[in-house]
Amino acid sequence: MSLRRLLIANRGEIACRVIRTARRLGLHTIAVYSDADAGARHVREADEAWRLGPAAPRDSYLAIDRVLEVARRARADAIHPGYGFLSERAEFAAACAAAGITFVGPPVAAMAAMGSKSAAKEAMRVAGVPVLPGYHGAAQSLERLEAEALKVGFPLIIKPSGGGGGKGMQIVASAAGLAGALASARRLAESAFADPALLIERYLPAPRHVEVQVLCDGHGRALHLATRDCSVQRRHQKLIEEAPAPGIPDEVRARLHAAGVRVAQAVGYVSAGTVEFLYADGEFWFMEMNTRLQVEHCVTEEILGLDLVEWQLRIAGGEALPFRQEELVPRGHALEVRVCAEDPAAGFVPSAGRLLEVRWPEAVAGVRVDAGFATGDEVPTHYDSLLGKIIGRGGSRAAALAAAARGLEALRIAGVATNAGWLADALAVPAFAAGEVSTRFLADHGAALGAAPQPSSEEYALAALAAVECPAEPPPAAPSPWDARDAFRANLPCAQQWLLRAAGAEQRVELVREGAGYVATVGAAVHRLAARAVAGGLDATVDGRRRRVDLHRDGDRLALWRGATRIDLEIVDPRHVDARASVHEGELVARLPGTVVAVVAAAGDVIDAGATLMVLEAMKMEHAIVAPTAGTVVKVHFAKGDRVPEGAVLVEVAPRGAADAAPPAD
């Protein structure tokens, strides 16, 4: 290995992943961080770490001059860009070369050729690779784009030409939504990729997203590393990936492999890369080439026994690939789920905050974990929501799916909302188990998967018991009878009343001491239970059945788990007014901190239910603030460019009829 000191120009899961392999190869690892990531896991795991700047990506992870200055001061001889941020910026690779630093990735020319989706599609059409009809032209005024879109026809999809990762994509079903979608796509293209150019393509309503991993050295050898399926997505960002892609005929699979290699060779590609295709009814069309390591590279590693980060580093150091195509035979199956800080019950809105507890399923058989966060870490609002990945592997697709499901059931994260329960439910959908997936998976099955979990009467009883057995504060060093939590009363039953809130509803639970246990009354249900506190939960017996209950308590908040699904409850003190009651009808509030990128409505506007009033950008996504009912806009509290704190009232709307109602009599 000719490289010695490696700077990882990234954060989170991928930075930890690269550090792990680099350390195994004997490289000295150098992390970089923004102010928001000063205490992050990748900073702790590297041999040394350097500050880049403030939290905003443009001032830290996207600041080429700052990254290169740190590389110079840290004496790095190579930079691994990870994925996202600068990983597909040809100007960054060129700047590394000019500074005499090895860029762990493809040549500048290959990145430039694939950096514009429009130019890449035209080049692939000329090379004989199938592409969908659309507009990829240089004329980029919104008026021209709208005219070209009408020629393409509906449904269509709008994409940032210089982007990736599904960010900024907009599906448009009719001319009515075209202007707004173009404006939104342009805003995200400019903010996320510093490139306002867009392309337009005919939209396939239910294709599969299939991709080919390629690996090319600098000595003329270009290999494919089989296929992956990444069809289960939300907002065009992948949630579940697997390899090999299931259900593709051998003849079509061979054509996919050949097309992937042909794309790489057409641009003189070197390093690991991914060629993405849309697939339907035995045909496929080129989408784009990601000139970097993919988030889902792990499933390819598991079926081929390769470490792709290692081969990126070896190729960057000038080594030739020692294996031939015929030696790369996939064995078994692998399936990955992306565990993200987001709330599926609220439309996958991102979640931020301190991670109070994190237990990854690293000891589960058949499971690999690639994670970027641990207990005590902060999930910032400035970056994407990925916490880590659980990869199940096995001799068959069913075995890999079962392993991933076991991993999710053993995962424990408290402090932020996650999609773990949603992922587990998705794996259990019969159509998914049968391999019948498409990019419509969320549209077809999301309604059944996205509901907030409701506690059962047994779970309410256990939560009340946890309030007794797992106190928010440790017992005093010298306890007195007044510190007991058994509700003792002379000549009366030892009864306690608990009011619990879950999923917006309140439930009263009565606990009456009976011998060594309790009788819990929850509505019409009665349970007999006993428990003792153990590390991470309760050792409980409920109605004669002994069970382990995983839970976490933080003050008046409890989290307990039903398999992979976390159930959040709050102990309600009836003496305190719920702060949420102060949010009046018609007030729309920010669910998390963000930046206003568009203000659509103004005071006095008459609006319909569902109308977009404002657009926030948070955690690299746009979130439309829509009217819950028809009415009149009373007040808009923020302007474009304003930073919005969590819980802030954004817009006030008077429901139709309320604005004209007579004021109450004195």
Helices and strands as residue ranges (DSSP letters): E 5-8, H 12-24, E 28-34, G 35-37, H 41-45, E 48-53, G 57-59, H 64-73, E 78-80, H 90-98, E 102-103, H 108-115, H 117-126, E 134-135, H 142-152, E 156-160, E 170-172, G 175-177, H 178-193, E 198-202, E 208-216, E 222-234, E 237-243, H 250-266, E 271-280, E 283-290, H 297-304, H 308-316, G 325-327, E 333-340, E 342-343, G 344-346, E 349-350, E 353-354, E 357-359, E 367-371, E 378-379, E 386-394, H 397-410, E 412-414, H 420-427, H 430-433, H 441-449, H 457-469, G 481-483, E 495-502, E 505-514, E 517-522, E 525-534, E 537-542, E 545-554, E 557-562, E 565-571, G 579-582, E 587-589, E 594-599, E 606-607, E 612-618, E 621-626, E 631-636, E 643-644, E 649-655
